[in-house]
Amino acid sequence: MTASWRYIATRALDSTVIDWDVPLALSGNPKRALSGPGSLSGTIEPEYARMLGPDSKPVIQEWGTKIFLEVDGHLRWGGIVTKLGYDGPKLSLECEGLTSYPHGIPFEDHLLSGELITPPDPNAGLDKNHDGYIDGSKPKRQVPPPPPPYTGPRIDAYDAFRTIWAHVQSRPYGNIGIAVDTHNLGELLGAADGSDPWQLSWWDHPDCGDALDSLAKLIPFDWVETHEWSPNGGNRIDHRVRLGNPRLGRKRSDLRFADAENISAIAKPNGLGDEFANEIQVLGKGEGRAMARAQVYRYDGRLRRVATIADKTLASDAALRTRGEQELAGRTQALEIPAIQITDHPNAPFGAWALGDDIRVQVHVPWVGDVDVWHRIVGDEISADGQCILNLKRSEAFVY
């Protein structure tokens, strides 16, 4: 372990620093993930003298201790201890990013967006003989039509995301210190005509973590967990969930990742397998026979394979076909590089990229030949030996 690396332990609730240099030996590289919490695991051996903090409680507690990795003064990973194991003098621990915390926490409120509201008819019951006129009216007056139904308030997807997080952290002993970006996405939940409301109801026993994940996949949008020393000074660490607009990252034509330069190894390339499809059926707005539908295909001599995509926000044929073409692009490519191991290099210095960036990967693959394909960084793993692993997915697989 290089001298520039250290592990800092704080209490989970008040973030008080209880150990500035935990003697942790990694079992695997710290992992970050796009729209996910990331993970870290390691061991402490033998038992060290600082096992009790200034508050006389154990430094390392399940769901009671946050662990942060600091490299050259910058926080590169942060999370909470979720599992401990005891094997003689060896203590093993597993940590997950702070955004894992909502999983297992029930949502105990009610959120409703895009409800179809039928207002009360002020003239109901005034035509008991059903002749179309108000009973006893002189001169006879026709019964006015009932007021039309309308769509109730609709919630921006990011407002719903923040509301769930606020619910989690408002409960006793539940404030883990996460701040969520305050901007809106501009995507309202539920159909505009009230035909498909979105709701999250306590009586359905929803899990807050699952609800957050479902929102990100439904729209879709990106988020990422970050940690940094507070600009206000002191020993405070700020935790943030950054929200995309709707995606994070950008196309990095300024970086280069290539064999014999900065790529030292690649993970076994994958074909698409069950994900392959050369025809896409897109189902949009409406119900039954009235549902909007489009079909796009790209037959290339292989057997017909069909994927069906449902997106109730789409109504026009152009929108449906655009969605289908985007999906098709990610399902007809022949090869994906799931991960690359890289060294620090002027072509792509460590820290130059961000989760969500699109990078050009140039490698030689046996049986295939030279591959030059854009991939998206969906995770990374740093190590103290000057290597870094980037976890990748083909750029065409993402649709926003």
Disulfide bonds with the S-S distance in Angstrom:
none
